[in-house]
Amino acid sequence: MNSMPLTDANVDLDLLRRMRAGEAQALASLYQRHQAPLYRFALLRSGSPDTAADVVQDVFMALIEGKLNFDPLRGGLSSFLYGVARNFMLKRAEGERRYLPLQVHASDEDDDECDITDCAITPLEKILMNERAESVRAALAKIAPHYRDVLILYEIQDLSYVEIANICHIDIGTVRSRLSRARVKCAALLTLMNDADGDERLANTSTER
C-alpha cells in the first residue's frame, strides 16, 4: 500500500527535524526550497541585492543556530521565514533612519475604511510579468514600506490575506486596505515613469514614508 504524499508543510517539518538532528542534506534541501522566494522578497523590499543576500543569510543562520521559535500550529515555515526576513529588514531600516528626521505624510496613514476597488487599475500581476519589471522595482522602492510589504507578499509571493496578516502583525482588514492603496500608488508611479518627462519628475519625487 502506497503512503500518502507529504504536504509542503509536512515536508518542511520533516526537513527541519532532520536539520536539527544534524543532517546536512536536510539543511541544503530547506535552503533550496526557501532561498529564492526569500531573496526575491528581500530584494523587492529593500531594493538592494547586497541587503537581500545578507538578510537571507541572516535568516538561515538564525534557523541553523536555533534562534527562531517556529510554531507549526501558527502557520507554515515559508510564511514564518518571510516574517523573520521582514523583521531583519525593519531592524536594518531603523538603524539607517536613526539619525534622519522623521517624515510622516498624512496620506500614508492606514485607513481601514478605504474602499478603493481592485478593478480601478489593471491587475498588477500583469505588469510584473512584462518588460517593465525594472520600472515596477523602482516604483516599489518609492512607496511606504508597510504598503510595499503587502503588495510584494500578495502580488508576487502569492500569499493569502491571512498569511500576510500574520507576517505583518496586522488584521485582515488592514491587509486589504494597504493592498488597495499600494496598488493605486504603484500604478500612479508607473504612469509617471511612462510620461515623456516622467524621469525628471520622478527623480524629484521623494520616497514615501
Disulfide bonds with the S-S distance in Angstrom:
none
